[in-house]
Amino acid sequence: MDRTGASHNHFLRLRHSHQTSAGAPLDYNPGGTRMTLNRRQFLHAGTTLAAGNLARRLHSFALAAVPAPTLAAELASDPRRPQFHLLPAANWMNDPNGPIWWKGHYHMFHQYNPNAAVWGDMHWAHAVSPDMLHWRHLPIALAPQPRGADAAGCFTGTAIRDGDRVVVLYTGVIDTAAPGAPPAFKESQCIATASDPDLISWTQEPAPVIAAPPPGLNVTGFRDPVPWRQGDTWYLAVGSGIRGHGGAVLLYRSPDLRHWEYLHMLAQGSPTGSSAGDPVASGDMWECPDFFPIGDKHVLIYSTQGKTFWQTGTLDTDAMLFRSERDGILDYGSFYAPKTQLDARGRHILWGWIPETRPQSEYSAAGWAGIMSLPRVLTLDPAGNLRIALLPEFDQLGATKRELRLTGDDSQNRRQLPGIAIRGACGEIVVSIDQASESIEVALVSVEDPAKPWLTCRYDPAQPDIALIDNQRVPTGPAGSRAPVELRFVIDGSVIECFANGCGTLTKRFYYPGPTAPTLGIEINGSLKNLSALSVAQIKPISANRLTT
């Protein structure tokens, strides 16, 4: 199996556990989550948790924003580190948390380990941007409280406006195991409030606002809260599942964000028949749900089985039940645990965690792991299908652009290809294909070694609603349109984000040896007369180095 396929269960295990050398899966219990854990890792985590909140915050900020000089130099010269994606200055990151437009700025929080480039000791890192493209790191927002409901980690959650303040609801984790026993992690829903307009100072309440899942439900997990306001009532969706019956989203309501009443399941899946011991890998647990309206429809997003899924449909506001009408996969590659926000113009913006697909030993040694996706705009087509496009303002990062001068002479067109390339794995390729054409395959290759493609994309007019990107069937829209099919490939260090005609996406990680990124060119199998346009843009980095500080 290739690295992308082999990585799904790996990063599912990493997302909410310290990873043992054997990669043991999670084993959830109602009221607690049991995890197999390397003893040395666990003792290190316990020692760190006991260090004290103030010292933790100062140390975390130092690591988050200003790595040690030797490490900073290594990171700044690592060609695999992106130059225009958001990622911490060092160490591990995963899920986006609570992205929000607030007082003229975009704030992004995300899961972060301040002590190593592997999962563990979960904090909320914080970055700010004027445009969702250029970022500046801020101090750690949330850190585990030694005697709080989040003593073993501040997991994923959501930021919301509540009057003139910002509040976050997130999952806290404590260890309930007896001394000497393997850790048993219990999840509860916690709350924190910002006390300044820059969202730098936070007050975390030590007691959870929802201490445990509803009694009587044999849940497989209980995390990642998503609140919203409807009239005078707050509602809250929580990721969960019923053992042997599939994933689920639990629904609560509250008058004040602090006193919650469980209602019922907002949405529920079906038994998958999988024998995987990890309920996320089996589909018995839906984590990182998101739920929001677009027009007169509602969208439900959740992550399970190594992928992220979407459903669109209607919310029955009398019964408070979501009724799904359409569904699909949000991204066909290395993309997980996404989160949405409204931007300053009211657009629905999607962010996702792009995990590593190389071995843990490699990214741990590199000193960094994980990337935030570029912002994606979500809309619905007339049939209710979710449409996904790169934020249009991304085009402002383009520094230089070259276009293929298409003529009626295929040989003349092809002779131009060697001169169209991306230096330093930092750019974008846009290909438009005539739907009435013959089949065509576009490959991204190293100019130094064109025999080994980093990515292939094949389009066949006989199957006009899909593109085969690395053999994954990525949707390009309903058949019947006469407009050209546009394929965008955004390349940054070790990640390629592919956008197929605004309808489907695939995110790929690619790794190469040595201290220099390859120069990427294009190979095309099939007549270039099938193209209606081809352009390559070199992208401007968002900082002078790769630390994004």
Secondary structure, 3 states (H helix, E strand, C coil): CCHHHHHHHHHHHHHCCCCCCCCCCCEEECCEEECCCCHHHHHHHHHHHCCCHHHHHHHHHHHHHCCCHHHHHHHHCCCCCCCCCCCCCCEEEEEEEEEEEECCEEEEEEEEECCCCCCCCCEEEEEEECCCCCCEEEEEEECCCCCCCCCCCEEEEEEEEECCEEEEEEEEEEECCCCCCCCEEEEEEEEEEECCCCCCCEEECCCCCECCCCCCCCECCCEEEEEEEECCEEEEEEEEEECCCEEEEEEEEECCCCCCEEEEEEEECCCCCCCCCCHHHHCCCCEEEEEEEECCEEEEEEEECCEEEEEEEEEECCCCEEEEEEEEEEECCCCEEEEEEECCCCCEEEEEEECCCCCHHHHHHHCEECEECCCEEEEECCCCCEEEEECHHHHHHEEEEEECCCCCCHHHHHHCHHHCCEHHHEEEEEEEECCCCCCEEEEEEECCEEEEEEEEEEECCCCCCEEEECCEEEECCCCCCCCCEEEEEEEECCEEEEEECCCEEEEEECCCCCCCCCCEEEEEECCHHHEEEEEEEEECCCCCCCCCC
